[in-house]
Amino acid sequence: MKEINTQQEIKFRQWQNEFCKILSSKEFLPVHRTVKSYLGRPWKKYARTVYLQSYISGTVDPEGWMPWRGSFALETLYYA
């Protein structure tokens, strides 16, 4: 993780994940159709998270991200 300062002096933390496999545990497989599973949710107003060239199992909800506290940071976050 690295901290970045933009021209507007906005500080945020950036996560970059590359060449990884995201799989569920054996215990989760039997219930994955009844419980949604996400990669994460924004913790800060300018959150940035990117998965590059990675395998994401079908047990992760296609939306990928769950909102945190209603609409908090939905206009300023970037998750890909």
N, CA and C atoms as an extended XYZ file, in Angstrom:
240
Properties=species:S:1:pos:R:3:atomname:S:1:resname:S:1:resid:I:1 pbc="F F F"
N         0.850       -1.162        0.000 N   MET     1
C         0.000        0.000        0.000 CA  MET     1
C         0.897        1.226        0.000 C   MET     1
N         0.494        2.245       -0.747 N   LYS     2
C         1.264        3.474       -0.738 CA  LYS     2
C         0.336        4.656       -0.577 C   LYS     2
N         0.812        5.690        0.084 N   GLU     3
C         0.025        6.895        0.273 CA  GLU     3
C         0.356        7.863       -0.854 C   GLU     3
N        -0.671        8.479       -1.419 N   ILE     4
C        -0.498        9.339       -2.588 CA  ILE     4
C        -1.070       10.714       -2.286 C   ILE     4
N        -0.377       11.749       -2.696 N   ASN     5
C        -0.887       13.120       -2.602 CA  ASN     5
C        -1.222       13.593       -4.010 C   ASN     5
N        -2.460       14.001       -4.247 N   THR     6
C        -2.856       14.518       -5.552 CA  THR     6
C        -2.590       16.011       -5.599 C   THR     6
N        -2.823       16.626       -6.742 N   GLN     7
C        -2.626       18.069       -6.873 CA  GLN     7
C        -3.543       18.852       -5.939 C   GLN     7
N        -4.680       18.285       -5.617 N   GLN     8
C        -5.610       18.959       -4.711 CA  GLN     8
C        -5.237       18.710       -3.243 C   GLN     8
N        -4.075       18.081       -3.017 N   GLU     9
C        -3.614       17.771       -1.663 CA  GLU     9
C        -4.561       16.826       -0.933 C   GLU     9
N        -5.212       15.947       -1.675 N   ILE    10
C        -6.089       14.947       -1.073 CA  ILE    10
C        -5.254       13.708       -0.827 C   ILE    10
N        -5.220       13.230        0.399 N   LYS    11
C        -4.465       12.025        0.700 CA  LYS    11
C        -5.408       10.825        0.634 C   LYS    11
N        -4.934        9.764        0.043 N   PHE    12
C        -5.685        8.523        0.051 CA  PHE    12
C        -4.719        7.360       -0.041 C   PHE    12
N        -5.206        6.196        0.313 N   ARG    13
C        -4.397        4.990        0.229 CA  ARG    13
C        -4.836        4.199       -0.984 C   ARG    13
N        -3.889        3.610       -1.670 N   GLN    14
C        -4.175        2.881       -2.903 CA  GLN    14
C        -3.711        1.438       -2.743 C   GLN    14
N        -4.600        0.508       -3.060 N   TRP    15
C        -4.261       -0.914       -3.070 CA  TRP    15
C        -4.193       -1.369       -4.501 C   TRP    15
N        -3.165       -2.083       -4.845 N   GLN    16
C        -3.075       -2.668       -6.183 CA  GLN    16
C        -2.749       -4.143       -6.010 C   GLN    16
N        -3.580       -4.988       -6.555 N   ASN    17
C        -3.410       -6.428       -6.466 CA  ASN    17
C        -3.224       -6.960       -7.877 C   ASN    17
N        -2.159       -7.703       -8.102 N   GLU    18
C        -1.868       -8.180       -9.439 CA  GLU    18
C        -1.464       -9.653       -9.392 C   GLU    18
N        -1.921      -10.400      -10.386 N   PHE    19
C        -1.603      -11.819      -10.526 CA  PHE    19
C        -1.957      -12.608       -9.264 C   PHE    19
N        -3.180      -12.436       -8.778 N   CYS    20
C        -3.593      -13.192       -7.593 CA  CYS    20
C        -4.836      -14.026       -7.918 C   CYS    20
N        -5.106      -14.983       -7.072 N   LYS    21
C        -6.315      -15.802       -7.174 CA  LYS    21
C        -7.156      -15.528       -5.940 C   LYS    21
N        -8.426      -15.214       -6.165 N   ILE    22
C        -9.342      -14.979       -5.065 CA  ILE    22
C       -10.327      -16.135       -5.072 C   ILE    22
N       -10.204      -16.994       -4.089 N   LEU    23
C       -11.008      -18.207       -3.985 CA  LEU    23
C       -11.719      -18.236       -2.643 C   LEU    23
N       -12.803      -18.958       -2.565 N   SER    24
C       -13.490      -19.117       -1.283 CA  SER    24
C       -12.958      -20.350       -0.561 C   SER    24
N       -13.232      -20.393        0.707 N   SER    25
C       -12.832      -21.563        1.488 CA  SER    25
C       -13.782      -22.733        1.201 C   SER    25
N       -13.355      -23.926        1.535 N   LYS    26
C       -14.207      -25.116        1.340 CA  LYS    26
C       -15.492      -24.991        2.139 C   LYS    26
N       -15.423      -24.372        3.307 N   GLU    27
C       -16.597      -24.242        4.180 CA  GLU    27
C       -17.652      -23.299        3.586 C   GLU    27
N       -17.218      -22.351        2.781 N   PHE    28
C       -18.154      -21.383        2.205 CA  PHE    28
C       -18.870      -21.917        0.960 C   PHE    28
N       -18.260      -22.826        0.245 N   LEU    29
C       -18.839      -23.331       -1.004 CA  LEU    29
C       -20.277      -23.821       -0.878 C   LEU    29
N       -20.641      -24.608        0.147 N   PRO    30
C       -22.023      -25.096        0.218 CA  PRO    30
C       -23.070      -23.997        0.409 C   PRO    30
N       -22.692      -22.839        0.955 N   VAL    31
C       -23.673      -21.787        1.243 CA  VAL    31
C       -23.510      -20.546        0.364 C   VAL    31
N       -22.591      -20.562       -0.603 N   HIS    32
C       -22.294      -19.344       -1.351 CA  HIS    32
C       -23.474      -18.818       -2.170 C   HIS    32
N       -24.456      -19.643       -2.446 N   ARG    33
C       -25.627      -19.165       -3.196 CA  ARG    33
C       -26.653      -18.494       -2.285 C   ARG    33
N       -26.510      -18.632       -0.987 N   THR    34
C       -27.457      -18.038       -0.047 CA  THR    34
C       -26.877      -16.841        0.709 C   THR    34
N       -25.574      -16.641        0.604 N   VAL    35
C       -24.889      -15.544        1.302 CA  VAL    35
C       -24.033      -14.799        0.282 C   VAL    35
N       -24.175      -13.481        0.224 N   LYS    36
C       -23.362      -12.709       -0.714 CA  LYS    36
C       -21.950      -12.534       -0.163 C   LYS    36
N       -20.993      -12.559       -1.064 N   SER    37
C       -19.588      -12.388       -0.705 CA  SER    37
C       -19.002      -11.281       -1.580 C   SER    37
N       -18.317      -10.320       -0.958 N   TYR    38
C       -17.761       -9.175       -1.676 CA  TYR    38
C       -16.254       -9.102       -1.477 C   TYR    38
N       -15.601       -8.328       -2.338 N   LEU    39
C       -14.168       -8.096       -2.201 CA  LEU    39
C       -13.884       -7.091       -1.092 C   LEU    39
N       -14.805       -6.209       -0.827 N   GLY    40
C       -14.582       -5.205        0.201 CA  GLY    40
C       -15.612       -4.107        0.144 C   GLY    40
N       -15.277       -2.997        0.795 N   ARG    41
C       -16.121       -1.807        0.795 CA  ARG    41
C       -15.228       -0.602        1.101 C   ARG    41
N       -15.621        0.592        0.651 N   PRO    42
C       -14.760        1.759        0.860 CA  PRO    42
C       -14.673        2.145        2.327 C   PRO    42
N       -13.456        2.392        2.789 N   TRP    43
C       -13.250        2.812        4.170 CA  TRP    43
C       -12.954        4.293        4.276 C   TRP    43
N       -12.492        4.885        3.210 N   LYS    44
C       -12.164        6.311        3.198 CA  LYS    44
C       -12.853        6.965        2.007 C   LYS    44
N       -12.972        8.276        2.028 N   LYS    45
C       -13.703        8.984        0.990 CA  LYS    45
C       -13.089        8.811       -0.402 C   LYS    45
N       -11.779        8.736       -0.509 N   TYR    46
C       -11.119        8.613       -1.809 CA  TYR    46
C       -10.438        7.247       -1.960 C   TYR    46
N       -11.108        6.188       -1.542 N   ALA    47
C       -10.543        4.840       -1.612 CA  ALA    47
C       -10.274        4.438       -3.059 C   ALA    47
N        -9.164        3.728       -3.271 N   ARG    48
C        -8.797        3.208       -4.593 CA  ARG    48
C        -8.310        1.782       -4.424 C   ARG    48
N        -8.904        0.848       -5.128 N   THR    49
C        -8.463       -0.541       -5.109 CA  THR    49
C        -8.591       -1.098       -6.514 C   THR    49
N        -7.541       -1.778       -6.983 N   VAL    50
C        -7.529       -2.311       -8.341 CA  VAL    50
C        -6.992       -3.735       -8.318 C   VAL    50
N        -7.694       -4.633       -8.988 N   TYR    51
C        -7.218       -5.999       -9.204 CA  TYR    51
C        -6.848       -6.116      -10.666 C   TYR    51
N        -5.587       -6.428      -10.955 N   LEU    52
C        -5.098       -6.542      -12.325 CA  LEU    52
C        -4.738       -7.984      -12.643 C   LEU    52
N        -5.128       -8.459      -13.790 N   GLN    53
C        -4.760       -9.787      -14.258 CA  GLN    53
C        -4.885      -10.834      -13.152 C   GLN    53
N        -6.042      -10.866      -12.524 N   SER    54
C        -6.279      -11.776      -11.401 CA  SER    54
C        -7.497      -12.645      -11.673 C   SER    54
N        -7.528      -13.795      -11.047 N   TYR    55
C        -8.672      -14.698      -11.139 CA  TYR    55
C        -9.554      -14.458       -9.926 C   TYR    55
N       -10.843      -14.207      -10.169 N   ILE    56
C       -11.800      -14.018       -9.081 CA  ILE    56
C       -12.857      -15.100       -9.210 C   ILE    56
N       -12.982      -15.916       -8.205 N   SER    57
C       -13.915      -17.046       -8.194 CA  SER    57
C       -15.355      -16.565       -8.368 C   SER    57
N       -16.205      -17.417       -8.884 N   GLY    58
C       -17.617      -17.111       -9.078 CA  GLY    58
C       -18.392      -16.962       -7.783 C   GLY    58
N       -17.778      -17.249       -6.653 N   THR    59
C       -18.465      -17.088       -5.374 CA  THR    59
C       -18.492      -15.636       -4.912 C   THR    59
N       -17.697      -14.770       -5.560 N   VAL    60
C       -17.714      -13.335       -5.241 CA  VAL    60
C       -18.833      -12.689       -6.038 C   VAL    60
N       -19.668      -11.895       -5.375 N   ASP    61
C       -20.775      -11.220       -6.038 CA  ASP    61
C       -20.226      -10.377       -7.194 C   ASP    61
N       -20.870      -10.427       -8.387 N   PRO    62
C       -20.371       -9.672       -9.548 CA  PRO    62
C       -20.236       -8.169       -9.303 C   PRO    62
N       -21.027       -7.617       -8.378 N   GLU    63
C       -20.868       -6.195       -8.056 CA  GLU    63
C       -19.493       -5.944       -7.451 C   GLU    63
N       -18.960       -6.919       -6.750 N   GLY    64
C       -17.615       -6.837       -6.199 CA  GLY    64
C       -17.477       -6.059       -4.915 C   GLY    64
N       -18.222       -4.960       -4.766 N   TRP    65
C       -18.042       -4.066       -3.629 CA  TRP    65
C       -19.370       -3.772       -2.957 C   TRP    65
N       -19.364       -3.691       -1.665 N   MET    66
C       -20.569       -3.392       -0.905 CA  MET    66
C       -20.465       -1.969       -0.353 C   MET    66
N       -21.503       -1.144       -0.539 N   PRO    67
C       -21.456        0.215        0.016 CA  PRO    67
C       -21.282        0.191        1.538 C   PRO    67
N       -20.620        1.205        2.037 N   TRP    68
C       -20.367        1.349        3.473 CA  TRP    68
C       -21.191        2.526        3.962 C   TRP    68
N       -22.101        2.298        4.867 N   ARG    69
C       -22.942        3.357        5.442 CA  ARG    69
C       -23.725        4.126        4.378 C   ARG    69
N       -24.611        3.460        3.712 N   GLY    70
C       -25.454        4.116        2.721 CA  GLY    70
C       -24.703        4.507        1.467 C   GLY    70
N       -24.656        5.797        1.155 N   SER    71
C       -24.005        6.255       -0.067 CA  SER    71
C       -22.625        6.865        0.196 C   SER    71
N       -22.053        6.632        1.372 N   PHE    72
C       -20.746        7.202        1.718 CA  PHE    72
C       -19.695        6.887        0.653 C   PHE    72
N       -19.046        7.899        0.126 N   ALA    73
C       -17.895        7.814       -0.793 CA  ALA    73
C       -18.208        7.234       -2.166 C   ALA    73
N       -19.448        6.981       -2.487 N   LEU    74
C       -19.760        6.382       -3.788 CA  LEU    74
C       -19.404        7.302       -4.953 C   LEU    74
N       -19.358        8.599       -4.732 N   GLU    75
C       -19.007        9.550       -5.800 CA  GLU    75
C       -17.506        9.740       -5.957 C   GLU    75
N       -16.706        9.312       -4.968 N   THR    76
C       -15.263        9.600       -5.003 CA  THR    76
C       -14.377        8.357       -5.000 C   THR    76
N       -14.923        7.180       -4.803 N   LEU    77
C       -14.089        5.969       -4.753 CA  LEU    77
C       -13.839        5.410       -6.150 C   LEU    77
N       -12.838        4.573       -6.258 N   TYR    78
C       -12.545        3.898       -7.529 CA  TYR    78
C       -12.133        2.478       -7.220 C   TYR    78
N       -12.962        1.529       -7.582 N   TYR    79
C       -12.664        0.113       -7.383 CA  TYR    79
C       -12.793       -0.573       -8.738 C   TYR    79
N       -11.756       -1.287       -9.160 N   ALA    80
C       -11.789       -1.973      -10.446 CA  ALA    80
C       -11.148       -3.332      -10.333 C   ALA    80
